[in-house]
Amino acid sequence: MRSVIRLAARPGPWKRGPVLAALGLLLGLLMLLHAQVPDAGGLGSLVETFLPWFGLCVPVLLAGALWCRSASALIGLLLPALVWLSLFGGVLGDKSHPGGDLAVVSHNVGAGNPDPVGAARDLAATRADLLALVEITPQAEDTYEKELATAYPHHEVRGTVGLWSKLPLSGTRTVDIAMQGMAGPLAAHLSAEERKPTPRALRTTVTTGRGPLAVYVAHLGSVRLMPRGGYRTEQRDAGAQALAEAVAAERNERVVLLGDLNGTMDDRAFDGLTSQLRSVQDAAGDGFGFSWPAKFPVARIDQILVRGMQPKSSWVLPATGSDHLPVAAGISW
């Protein structure tokens, strides 16, 4: 008799799990309206940087809904599931195509890389036509020049960024990306004199058989998650804006941007760049292509963006001793 009473008093499947149903709806609205999240303290950028990982909440809530046998919670999960698929479902497939006129590689070689010789040799082994390196310390610059000289007869270095090329380079200049002094892991390897404002971006022209190609190499400022200051992105955001202005003023129709931008292309801070350039990973990648941190990548902050060129393929290369993974792409005219 008591079991019958308990069964009758138990809420029906539509009344169970109201908290789970509410959480599912909130999760879906957060992903759907992520661009409306205020950026005070960098909150909006933080949400957008790790937006793909919000999808992991769906199976957790699903398990809870099944355990509670809650029909309302299951219905509430439809919104976040559909929103995540609409945002990232296309990333899951392989969009790459064979071929490509140029192979390019971008890598933050890491100021604390214990084996720059090995890193240089690994990168040379890719046989890429263009090889962009950032976070080059003064101590390691000679190493990269020596180890890459045979495979890449042309190279230009400005400050902590450089481009090695199999094709001739000309018109190289520094791009001011509004960095106010050196910060981040690179600073620990520099003297007080070397910590003064240092170039972190360059622009050069690559001479090809199909005409000139404008190439930018950049290393934007680091972001910091501070206990009291929030997610600090001011230096990075100022650099992104300056870089977008430089690209907007570029007269060459064909442009490639390579480097560590310290942010994902979902981040609103890069709207000025993504409105002009295409991400090769989004257009021709296989999966998310996460590049940082090297031991357990959770975000793609190393980018290859193009204008006037056709992305054919995009992939991530094995670790080199840096805390970033190299990223590579095949592009065509």
N, C-alpha and C positions, 0 to 999 in steps of 0.2 A: 504494500500500500504506500509506504514511504517513497519507494522508487518511482511509483506512478506520479506522486505529488511533485517530486523533484523534477521529473521529466516535463510535467505540465507547466511548472514554474520557470523552466529554462527558457531564455529568450530565443526567438526564432532566428534563422540564419540571416535575415535582413536587419535584425537588431543587434547582432553580435559584432564585436570589433569596430565600434565607432571611431576609436582613436586611430586604428590602423587605416580606416577609410579616409580620415581627415589627413593623416600623414601622407598618404598616397596622392591626394589632391594637391596638397601643399608642394610636394616634390614635383609634380607635373607642372604646376604654375610657376615654380622657381625656374625650371628649365625652359619653359615656354617664354617667360618674361624676363630672362636673365639680363637683357639689355636695359631693363628698367631698374635693376638693383642699383641703389645709390653707390657712388664710388668714393664716399667718404671713408678715409682711412684705407683706400685701395680695395674696399670690399668687393666692388663690381669686378675689378680685374682678378681678384683671387677666385671668385666664383667661376669666371669664364676660363681661367687657366686650367682648372680641374673639372670643367663641365662634363667631359666624357665619363669621369669616374662616378658621377651621380647615378649612372645606370646600375651600379652595383647595389644600390638601395632597393631596386625593384625586386630581385629574387629574395632579399631578406624580408621585405614586406609580404611577398608572396608566401613564403614559408609560414609567416605568422598568420596570414589569412587562412591557409589550409589547416593549420593547427587549431585555430578557433572555429573552423568551418563557417566562416563569415562570408556571405554572399555580397554584402555591401563593401567589404574590404577588397574583394576580388574586382568588383566593378570600379572601385576607386583607383585600382592599379592600372586600369586601361589608359588613363590620361598620361601618366609618366612613361609608360611603355611606348605609347604611340609617339609622344613628343621626342623621346630619345631616339627612336628609329627614324623619325623624320630628320633629326639633326645629324645623326651619325650612322644610320643604316648603310648609306652609300660608301662609307669608309671601309666597311668590313670586306668588301669584295676587292679583287685584284683588277685595277684599271690600267695596268701597264701594257705597253705595246713594244714589240721588238724594234730594234734599230735606234737611230739617233745620229745626228751629225756631230754633236759634241757631248762628251762626258765630262761632268763637273763634280767636284767634291768640295764640301765645306766642313771645316773641323776646328773646334776650339781645342787646341793642343794641350791646354792646361799649363798654367804657370808653375804648378808643382809636379809636373810630369817627371817621374824618376828616370825615364828612358827616352829622351827626345831622339836619339839615334834610331832606336827601334821604331818609334812613331813615324819618323821621316821615311824609313825604308818600307814600312807597311803602306804608307800613303803613296809612295812612288810605285809600289806594286799594283796599285789600282789601275795604272796607265790612263788616268783621267787626263783630258786635254787641259783643263783648268783646275788648279788646286788652291783654294782659299784657306789661309790659316789665320786664326785670331788668338789673342792672349800669348803672343810671342814675347818672351822676356829678353832683355839685352844679352843675358848670358847664353841663351839658347839660339839666338838669331844666327850666329856663325855656323852652328851645327846644322840647322835646317838648310842654310845656303850651300854648305858643303855636300850634304847627303842628297840634296835634290838637284844639284847642278847638272848632272849627266842627263837625267830624264827631262829636266825643265830648263832649257837654256835661257829663258827670259823670266825675270821676276822683278817685282817692285815691293818694297816694304815702307810703310809709313807708320811710325810709332810702334804699336803692338799688333798691327794687322798687315797681312801681305798676300800677294797673289803670285803663284808660280804658274808658268804657261809654256806650252809647247809651241805657241804661236807668238809672233812679235807683239810687243806692248808699246803704247805711245800715249802721250798726253796725260800722264799720271799726275794726280793732284790729291791733296788732302781734302776731305770733306768735313766741315765743322758740324759735329753733332751735339754741340752744346754741353760737352763734358766739363765740369768744373773740378779739375784735379783728378788724380787716380784713386780709385777705391776698389774694394773687393779683394779676392784672393791674390790678384796680381801685385797689389801694393805691398804685400808681405815680402816679396822678392826684390823690391826696389829700394834704393837709397832715398834719403830725403830730397836730394836734387832730382832724382829720377821720378819722384812722385808728383812733380809739377805737371800742369796740363799737357797731356800727350795725345797725339792723333790716334783716334780709334776708328777711323773710316777713311777709305780712299776710293777714288774713281779713276778708271783707266780705260783705254780703248784697245781691244783685241783685234788685230788685223787677220781676217779670214778670207778664204777664197770666195765667200759670198757677200763680202762687204764688212764694214766695221761693226763691232759689237761693244756696247758700253757695259762695263762690269763694275759693280760696286761691291766692296767688301767692308763689313761693318761689325762692330762689337758694341752693342748698346749697354748702358749702365745696368748694374745688377739690381735686383729687387731684394728687399729685406722684410722679413716678418718680425716686427718688433713687439715686445710685450706691452708697451704703452703707446707706441706710435702707429700700430696697425701695419698693414701691408704697404710698405713704402716703395713707390714706383716713380717718384718725381724725376730722377735722372734718366731713367729708362724712357719715360713718356716724352720728356723734352728731346731726347735723341731721336725717338721715332718720328716726332713732328718735323725735326730738322731734316731727317733723312727723306721723309715724304716730300718736303719742299724741294730738296735737291733733285729727286726723281721727276717731280713735276716740271722742273726747269730743264730737264735733259732733252736735247734736240734729237738725239738718235732714237729711231723708232724701236730698235732692238736693244733690250736692257736685261741684264741678269744681276740680281742682288743675292749675295752669299754672306753668311755669317751667323754669329750667335746674337740673336735679337732679345734674348732673355724674356721671351714671352711666346705664347701660342697665337696662332692666327685667329682664334676665337675671341681674343682679348680686344676690347673696344679701342685700346690705345693704338692699335695698328690699322684702324679704319682708313687713315690717310694713305697707307701703303697698299692695303688690299683693294682699295678702289682703283688703283693704277696697275697693280701687278697680280699675277696668278701664282698661287702656291703649287709647285710641282707635286708635292705630296697629295694635296687635295685632288689634283687633276689626273695624276697618273701613278699614284702610290698603291701599296698593298698593305692595308691595315692602317694603324695610327702613326706608325713610324716614330715612336717615342725615342728621344735621344739623350735625355738627362733624368736622373744621374746614371752614369754608365752601369753601375752594379745592379740597379733596379729601376729602369727608365719609367717615369710616370708622366712625362710631358715632352712634347717636341718644341724645344726652344731654339734649335739650330735650323735655319731656314734656307731654302733655295726658292727664289721668286723670279718670275720672268715677265717680260712684256715683248710682244712681237716675235716670240719664239713659241714653238709647240712642245709642251711637255710630253715625253714618250714613256718615261719610267722614273721611278724614285724608290730608293731603298736605303737601309741603314747598314753601315759597315761594322765589322768587329771592333772591340775595344783596343785602344792603343796605349793605355796607361794614363790617359786623361780621365777626368770625371765626366766628360762628354763622349758620346759616340759620334763618329764621322757620319755625315749624310751625303748621299750621292744621287745624281740624276742624269738621265739621258734626255737631251733636248734637240729639236730639229728646227730648220728654218720654216 
